Amino acid sequence: MAVRSQILVQPRRPNYRAGLAFLFGLVAAGIIPAAIELTRKIPGAALLDAVWAIPVAAAAAAVSLLFARGARGAITRSLERVGGSFWIRLGRILAVAGICLTLSASIAVGVYELLLRLEH
């Protein structure tokens, strides 16, 4: 009599934190260029009106990195049964790009304000 060996393969569960890490990373990397483009399209808006995007991008980048860390922990806890490694990697890359954009925009605004104060 032959014994059937049945291997139960559990399907991968979705890792929602990985998707949220990607979405917040996308916001972090895209909000500053979008704000700059909005100031170009809106009549009467100056480039300095896009400064509101700097803290939004910094907060979104931090949240993205936190979600990526939580998603990586979920993968480790479930012994690799939870997917999302690709989205975690993309979220981290976009979050770091958002941090770089935030820092460069902050430096640009700071130097501009310094030059305005030294001019008067």
N, C-alpha and C positions, 0 to 999 in steps of 0.2 A: 504494500500500500504506500503510495507516494504521499508525502506530506507537503502541503503547499506552504511555502513561506511567504507571507504577505508583509511587505514593508509599507508601513504607513508614513507617507510623506505629507507633512503638514504644509499647507500653502503659506507663503510668506505673508505676514500681516503688514498692513500699511504703516509707515512711519510718518505720522502727521507732522512731527517736529522737523523732520528733514524738509518737507514742503514749505513749512513756515519759515525755516532758515533761508531757503531760496527766495521766497517772496519778500522778506524783510531785507535781504541782501540786494535784491533788485530795486527796492525802494531807495536803499542807501546809496546805490551807485547811480540811480537815475534822477533823483529829486533835484540835485543842483543843476545839471544841464537843462532839465525841464523848466526850472525856475528862471534860468538865464534866457531861455527861448521865449518864455512868457513875457519877460520884460521887453524883449524885442518886438513882440507882436502887439502888446497893449500900448496904445498911444498915451504919451504923457508919463510913462513909467521909466524910472531911471534904473541903471544896473544895480545900484545899491538897494533897490527894493527887493532884490532876490536874496538878501542876507537872511531872511527868515528860514531859508532852506538849510542853512548850515547846522543848526541844532537838531533839526528833523533828521537830517542824514546821519548825524553822529548817534542819535538815539536808535535809529533803525539799524545801523551797523552793529551797535552793542547788542541789541535784541537778537539780531541774526546770529551773532557769534554764540550767544547763550542758547538759542534753540539748536544750533549745530552741536554744541556740547551735550545737550540733553539727548539729542537724537543719536549721537555716537554712544552715549551711555546705554540707551535702549537697545542698540545693536549688540553691545557687549553683554548686557544682562540676559538677552534672549538667545545667546550662543549663535549669533549670525542668522537667526530665523526672521529677523525684521529687515526689510530692505531699506533703501534710501541713501546708500553710500555716495552715489553720483550726485544727488541733490544736496547732500551735506557739503561735498567738495565745491560745488557751484556756489552754494550759499556763503561759504567761507571766502572764496575768491571775490565774490561781489561785495561782501562786507569789508574786506581789506581795501578793495578799490574805493568803496564809499568813504572809508577812513582817510585814504590818501586825498580824495577830492575835498573832504571836509577840512583837512589840514591845509591844503593849498589855498582853498577859498578863504580860510581864516587868516592865513598869512597875507594874502592879497588885500583883504579888507583892512587888516591892521596896518600895513605899510601905507595904504591910501589915506587912512585917517591920520597917521603920523605925518605924512607929507602935507596934508591940509593944515594941521596944527602948526607945523614949522613954517608954513607959508605966511601965516598971519602974525 
